[in-house]
Amino acid sequence: MKPMMPTGPLAAIIGSSPMPRTEVTSQIWKYIKRNNLQDKANRRMINADDKLRALFGKAQASMFELTKYVSKHLR
């Protein structure tokens, strides 16, 4: 539960203040829900907007890949 510092594209989505991983995940899901980025046909997939595309490096990612992309941008 140690606070970690978001960097790069992750900081552009959730801010740059230190927070625990659980809060990082919660903030990302709030962003996804607020912007209706969950795929309508397959709810496990996240459709990337410009900010998420910078984080994922592709147009769509599964919710199971989310942790992999987030970990690269936490210090």
VENZIZI-V45195 format. One record per residue. N is the residue number from 1. SS is DSSP state (~ for helix, > for strand, _ for the rest). PHI is phi in whole degrees, 0 to 359 (none if undefined). Layout:
# VENZIZI-V45195
<<N	SS	PHI> <N	SS	PHI>>
This chain:
# VENZIZI-V45195
<<1	_	none> <2	_	292> <3	_	298> <4	>	239> <5	_	265> <6	>	290> <7	_	231> <8	~	53> <9	~	296> <10	~	293> <11	~	297> <12	~	294> <13	~	269> <14	~	248> <15	_	98> <16	_	249> <17	_	274> <18	_	297> <19	>	205> <20	_	294> <21	~	305> <22	~	298> <23	~	289> <24	~	301> <25	~	299> <26	~	299> <27	~	294> <28	~	295> <29	~	294> <30	~	298> <31	~	298> <32	~	298> <33	~	293> <34	~	299> <35	_	259> <36	_	50> <37	_	261> <38	>	283> <39	_	299> <40	_	291> <41	_	282> <42	_	235> <43	_	296> <44	_	281> <45	>	260> <46	>	245> <47	>	276> <48	_	277> <49	_	270> <50	~	300> <51	~	292> <52	~	288> <53	~	298> <54	~	295> <55	~	284> <56	~	280> <57	_	81> <58	_	204> <59	_	281> <60	>	210> <61	>	219> <62	>	276> <63	_	295> <64	_	284> <65	_	277> <66	~	308> <67	~	299> <68	~	299> <69	~	288> <70	~	292> <71	~	301> <72	_	294> <73	_	243> <74	>	242> <75	_	238>>
